[in-house]
Amino acid sequence: MARRLTPAGEGRLYAAVLLTGLAVAGAILVTFARRLYFFGDDWAFLLTRGSVEGTDLDLFAPHNEHWTTLPILLYRGLFAVFGLDQYLPYALPVILAHLALSALTYVVLVRLGSHRGPALVAALALAFFGGGADNTLWDFQIAFVAPLMFAMSAVLAWLRFPASVKGVVVAGVCLVLALMCSGVGIASVVLVVVFVALTNGIRSAIAVGAGPTLVFLGWYAAIGHTAASASFADKEVYLQVPSYVWTGLVASVERASGIDGSGPVLLVVLVVTPFVIRDVSPGVRALAIAGVATALFQFLLQAWSRVGMGVEQATEERYAYLTVALLLPSFAVACGWLRGRLQGPGWVAALLATLVGLGYVVQGIGLQHAFVESRLDLAPDLQRQLRGIQAVITDDGPVLTEQPFPTYQPDITVALLDSPEARAALPPNPVSGRTELEGQSLVNVGVGGTSFGLPEARDLRTGRGLVASGDAGPDCERYVASGRGAVFELDSPADGSQFTLTGDANFVTTQLLRDGVRTLPHVQRVTPGQPLYIAVRVPDATLRVSFDKAGAYTVCPTPDTAPVS
């Protein structure tokens, strides 16, 4: 007959399984992160927070509405060591914070009296949560993941030094660190304060939360209030807040389950579980209730500045991660209740849990892969494009486009890329003709609402999908596009040329061709119906311009003639 494990032996077994799971989850994330490069908000920290001389916006100035001093310091240090040549060193902190949060969740639940099995399931559910890939693979999201890690550290500190000055100080320091990462730090304070209030009373909760709250209010009074805040002209937009909160919570749990339509039922179960299940440790119940309350608070906080973007904005991956992490204690309570109701041999339950777990892991890997592919689609080969831009920037004259990636990388400018710090941070590998042409397609092709001052286009040709439909004024022609992808082509002389376009497009795509080489398409958002100047100054190259919608388009080859609508 097999011997039962001692409590110490059982603890070591569960710890070994946890560490193995975290190691596998970390290896998967590192493998995916190796394929990525910097994106979006990354560039604000990489180029405008002290790494480039003359661009320091200050350590304490808000990023959007967030206090982000700790991530800024992290980026400064990584930039000094690794520059812009490698993404993985920047991704490792958020991966490690994610794994640490998973481990802390397990430790805190067990310490509060949860059975190790449900605590392990909850921890590994977060570790392999592919629906939150935006938070685990995008390095910038250290600002969202770290506050929750600090919050669980604060809970653990309070359990280690309960109702003591040391507990108040250590937990308070953890919460200040959380606040210095992003607005998620506010939710972190709420989580810990509600938990302490439920377990040790209001006085202890005030003692833990007072210091961090005063520090945050001091930052806000001194500098945080300068952040641009949402101001919606239509105040009725705030009537959508309940729908925003409900939509976000439902989408979060449904993303975790991977089962379409399961969100409402699962959300209700997770919300009511800590209130209706009695066979549970008081500490675990308190943490579960605190998590439910904080998940609701987090979406209310988001809604204040985001609801004007539409209710669907609440379904973004980064919010799903926060919700799942906060609802893990409630999930552990539900798992514990289910474990106590299962009948039959223990190996049957273990086999069932293993099969469900493997399915969850496979689903998570699939979601992480989808995230990576979508990110690469949005910003393909960005590192090579940046090297191309640096290669073609000269003193011969101003570039046509100072901001080459206005949609997804608005903080990248030619001036910043041309700085000594940026050039040193992105070592120039041998630049091929293709890479040079890529750079030219980004800075020596212009799309904008004002003239670039270049000569008129003398060799403008129509391609597929365009049919002439008559004159539209002096030197102007009107065309009808039968579908998306209709094309104009223009050969660029040495001194460049430009033409004007008015039409129904929401997006215009430009692309250069030279000597059989074709650059990546460069897509830019435009305003339908507004005159648009399109210019090129790349000798011996052909500019191809296409647009996303069928409809009427008016073209004027002269540089300063406004098209007739």
N, C-alpha and C positions, 0 to 999 in steps of 0.2 A: 504494500500500500504506500502510495506517495505521501511524503511528509508535507504538512502545510508549512508555508513560509512563515517565519517569524515576522513581526511588524517591521523590524529593521531590514530583514531580507526583502520584504515586500516593497519597502521604501526604495531600496537600492535598485530593484527590478524596474519599478516605475520611472525612477530617475534615469536609468539606462535607456529605456524606451523613449523618454522625452528627449534626451540629448541626441539620440540617434535620429529621431524625427526632425529635430531642429537642424542637425547637420545636413540631412538630405534636403530640407526646404531651403537652407542657405546655399547649398551647392547649385540647386536649380535656379535660384535667383541670380547668383553670380554668373552662371552660364548665359542667361538671358541678358544681363546687364552688359556683358562684353560686346554685345551687338549695338548698343545704344550710344548716343552722343548727347551733348547738352541741348536743351530745348526751352523755349518760352522764358519764364521768369528766371531761369538760371542766369541769363545774361545780365540781368539787373545786378545780381550779386557779383558776378565774375568781372564786370567791367565798370561799374559805377559806385562801388562801395570801398574804394581805397586801393584797389589793385593797380589802377591806372592813375598816374599823377594828374591832379587837377580835377578829378571827377568824384571825389569822396563826398557822398551825400550825408555822411556821419553815421556812426555806429548805432545811434539811438533813434534816428529818423524812421518813421513807419514805412513799411512796404505795403502799398495800398492802405488798409486800415490796421495792419498787424505790427506788433512790436517784435522785431526779428533779430535782436542783437546777437544771440548765440549762433544762429545759422550764418550770419555775416562773418563772425569771427572764424567759424569753421571754414567757410569759403576762402577767407583771406589766407589762412594757414595752408590749405590744400593748393591754392593758386601759387603760393610762393614755392612749394615743393614740386608740384606736378604740372603747373601751367595749364595749357588747354589741349595738350597732346593726348591725354588719357581721361576717359570718363569713369572707369571702374573705381579709382580711388575716391571719387566723389560719391559714387553709389554705395560703397561699402558702409558708410555711417548709417544710412537709412535702413539698409538690410540688417545691420547689427542691432539697431534700435528696435526694429520689428521683431527680431528673434528674442531680444531681451524682454520685450513686452509680453510675448508668448510665455516665456519662462517665468516671469514675475506673476503672470495670471495664475499659473499652476501653483507656484509657491504660496501665494496669498490665499487661494481657495483652500489648499490643504491646511494651512495654518489656521484658517477660520473654522475648520471642522468638516470640510467636504471630504467625501471618500476620494481616494486617489484616482480611481477610474474615471468618474465624470470630470474631475479637474484636468486629467490628462487629455481627454477627448476635447474639452474646451480649448486648451492650450494649442493642441495640434490643429484644431479647426481654424484657428487664427493663423498659425504658421503657414498653412497650405492654402489660405484664402486667395485664390486667383482673381476673384472679382474685385479685389482691392489693389490690383497691380499698379495702378496709378500712384499709390502711396508706397509701394515696396520696390519699384524699379525706377521711378523718377527721383533723382537725387534731391531735388528741391523740396520734396515732401518730407524731408527730415523735420521741417517746420511743423508738420501735422502729427507725425508719429512720435517724436521725442516728447511732446507734452503728455501724452498718455503714458509713456514709459515713466516719466517723472511722477505722474499721479499715482501709479501703482507702487513706485518706490516710496512715495509719501505714506501710502496705506501700510506698506510693510514696515516702515520706520515707526509708525504709530503702534503697530502691533508689537514691535520689539520693545518700545518704551512707552507703554500706554499711560495716558493721563499724567504725564510728567513734563517737566520743563524741557528735558532733552528731546522727548517725542515731539513737542510743539516746535522746537527749533529746527530739528532735522526735517520734519514734514514741511515746515514753512519754507525752508531753503529749497527743497525739491519743487515746491509749488512756484516759487519765484523763478526758478530756472524754467519751469513750464511756461510761465507767462512771457518770458523773454524769447520764446520760440515763435509764437503766433497767437492768434485769437483763440485757438483751441486750448490754450492755457487757461482761459477763463472757464471753459467747461471742466477742465481738470480740477480747478479749485472747487467748483460746484460738486463734483464727484466726491472728493475727499471730505468736504465739509458736511455733506448730507450723510455720508457713511459714519463719520465721527458723531454727528448729532444722534443718529439712530442707535449707536452702540454705547456712547459715553455721555450723551446729553448736550444740551444747547451751549452750556458754558465752555465745554471742551471744544465744540465746533467753532465757537467764536474765537477762542484762543488760537486755534490752528489757522483759521482763515483770515484773521485780522491783519497780520503782518503782510502776507502776499497782497491782500486787497489794497492796503495803504501804499505799498510799493507801486502797484499798477496805477493807482489813482495819481500818484506823484508823477509817474512817467507821462500819463495822459495830460495832466495839467501843464507840464513843462513843455512837451513836444508832441505827444500823441494826437492832440486835438487838431494838429495841422494836416492830418491825413484827409484826403478827399473822401467825403462820406456820401452815401446814396441820398439823392434828393429827387424823388419822383414827382413830376408835374401832376400826374393823375394820382391823387391820394387814394382813390378807390382800389389801387393796386394792392394795398395792404389788406383788403378784404379777401385776397387770395392766400393769405398766410396759412389758414387752417389746411387748405388744399395742398399748399407747398409742403407743410410739415408731414401730412399724411402720405403724400406721394413719395417723399424722400424716405420715410421709414419703411414703407411697403417695398419700395424698389431695393432697399438695402438688404433686407432679409431674403427677398426673392433672389437677388444676385448670389447670396450665399448658398441657398438651397439648390439653385440651378433648375428649379421646376417652375415652369410658366404658370402663373395664376396662383401660386402658393403663398404669395406675400401677405395678403390680408389675414389669412388664417394663422400663419406662423407668427405674425406680429402680435396678434391678439393673445396667442398662447404664451409668447415670451413676456408680454406685459403683465398678464394676470398670474403667471406661474408663481412668482415669489409671494403673492398675496394669498393664494388658495392652497398651496402645498404646505402642510404643517410639519411633515417629517423631514426637517432640514435644520441645520445649525443656525442659531440666531445671527451669527456673524455673516454667514453666507447669504442669508435672507437680506440682511441690511445692505450688503454690497450689491446684491441683485436689484434691490429697490433703488439704490443710489444710481446704478447704471441705467435703469429705465428712465429715471427722472432726468439724468444728464443727457441721454440721447434726445429726449424731447426738448430740453433746453438748448442743446446744440443746434437743432434745426430751427428753433425760434430765433436764435442769435443769427444764423445764416440768413433767415428770411428777411431780417431787418435791412440788409444791404443787397440781397440777391433776388428777392421775389420779383423785382421789376424786370429781370431777365427772362421771366417765364417760369411757370410751375415745373416744367420738365428739367430745368437747371438743377433741381433738387436730386435728380437721379444720377448725378455724376459719381464715378468710381471712388473718388477720394472721400466723399461723404459716406458711401457704403462701408468703407473700411472703419471709419470712426464709429458708426452705429453698431457694426458687428462686434468690435472690440468692447464697447460699452455694455452690450447685451450678453456677453459671454458668461457672466455669473448667473444670469437667469437661465441661460442654456444649460449650464452645469447643474442647476437645480432640477431642470426638466429631465436631464439624463440620469440623475440620481434617482428620481421618482420612477422612471422607466426601468432602471436596473433592478429596483426593488420589486417590480411587478412581473418580471420575466420568470417563467417557470421552465423547468427542465434542466438538463446537464449544463454546467458552466461553459463547456467547450462550444456548445451550440451558440450561446450568446456571443462568445468571443469570435467565432467564425463569422457570424452575421455582422458584427461590428467591423471586422477586418474587411469584409467585402464592401460594405458601405463606405468605409474609409478609403479603400483603394479607388472606388468610383469617384469620391470627392476629390482625391488627389489628382486623378486623371483630368477631371473637369477643370480643376484649378490650373494645371499646366496648360491646358488648352486656352484658357482665358488669358494667361500670361503671354502665351505665344501670340494671341490675337492683339494684345496691347502693343507688343513689340512691333508687329507688322504695321499696325495703324500709325504708330509713331514714326516708323521709317518711311511710310507713305507721305506723311505730312512734311517731313524734312529729310529728303533723301540725300545721302552723300554730303551732308553739311560741312564736315571737316575739310573735304577736298574743295568745296566751293569757297570756304574762307581762305584757304591757301591761294586759290585762284584770284580772289579779290586782292589779297596782299601783293600778289605777283604783278598785277596790272596797274596798281595805283602808282602814278608818277607825278612829277611836277610840271608836266606839259600843259595842264589845264584842269579845270574842275570836272569832276565826274557828273554824270547826268542824274544819278540816283545816290543820295547820301544814306538812305535807309533801305538796304537791299532786301530785307525780309519783313515788310511792314505788318504782315498778318500774324505770323507765329513767332517771330523773333524781333519784336519792335525795338529792343534795346541795343541791337547790333547796328552800329553806324560805321561809315567809312573812316571817320576821324578816329574812332576808338580802335578799329582794326589796324590803323596806320601808326598807332602809338608805339613807342619803343617797348613798352611792357607787353603789349599784345603780340608784337612780332617775336619777342623773345619767348613768349609762352606757347607759340605755335611754330615750332622749328620748321623752316622751309625745306621740305623734301624736294627732290628734283621735280620741277613743274613741267608737265607735258603740255603739248599744244592743246589737247582737250581741256586740261585743267585751266589753262590760260583763257581759253574761249569761254569756259564756265564763268570765270571771274568777270570777263567783259560783258557777258549776258546779264550780269547782275548790277553792274555799276555804270556801264556805258550804253545801256538801254533805259529809256525813261518813259514812264507812264504817269501823267499827272494832269491837274486842272489848269496849269499855266504854261505858257510857251517856254521852250528850252532855248530859244534864240538861234536855232539852226536853220540852214537853208531849206527851201521847200523840197518836198519829195518829188523827184522827177521820174522815177521808175516804179510806181506803185502798181502792183498786179493783183488781180483777183484770182483766188484758187477755187477749190471745190465748194459747192454749196451756196454760191453767191450768184444772183442774177441782177443785172442792171435794170433799174426801173425809171430812169429819166434824170434830168438835171435837177439840182437843188440849190441854184444860185450860182454866182460867178465862180468858175473853176471847181465847183463841187458836184459830186455825183451821189445818187441815191441807189442803194442796193437792197435786195430782199434776201435774207438768209433762210433757207428752207429747213434748217435744223441746227443743232449745236455743232460746234467744230468748224464752222465756216471760216475761211482763211483769206487774209491779205498777205502779200509778200513784198518786201522792199529791199533792194540792193543798197548797201551803205557805201557812199563815197568817203574819201579820206576825211573831209571836213564835216561829215554827218548830214543828216536830213531829218525832217519831221513832217507829220501830217496830223490832221485833226479828225476825230471820229465822234459821232453821236449815235446812240442806239439803245437797244433794250437790254444790253448785257448787264449782269450782276458781277461777272468775273471776266477778266481779260487775261489770256495766256500768251506770253511771248517766248520765243525760242530762236536761237541763232544757228545758222548752218554755214560751214566753211570747209572746203576741201574734203567733203564726205563725212565731216564730223558734225554731229547734232548735239546741242546742249540739252540738259534737262529742262522740261517745261517750267516756266516761272509764272505762277498764278497770282493775280492781284485782284482784290475786291474793288469795284468801281460803282459809281452812282448812275443808275439808268437815266437816260434822257439828258445828262449833263455833257457839255463839250469836253472832250478828252484829247489831250496832246500825247502823241506817241512818237518817240524820237530814237535814233540809233546813231552811234558814232564808233563803228568797228570796221575798219578798212577791210575790203575783200570778203565781207560776210554778208549773208542774207538774213534779214529779220522776218520771221513768220509770226503773224498775229492772228489769234483765233479767239472766239468768244462762246459763251456757254448757252446762249438762247437763240432761237429763231426770231425773226422780226425784221424791221426796217432799220437800215444803217446808212448814215450820211457821211461821206468822206470828202475832205477838202485838202488838197495837196499843199496849199500855200501856208506858210508858217503862222500867220496871225489872222487868218480868216476864220471866223466862228462858223461852225456848221449850222445849217438851217434845220430846225427840228421838223 
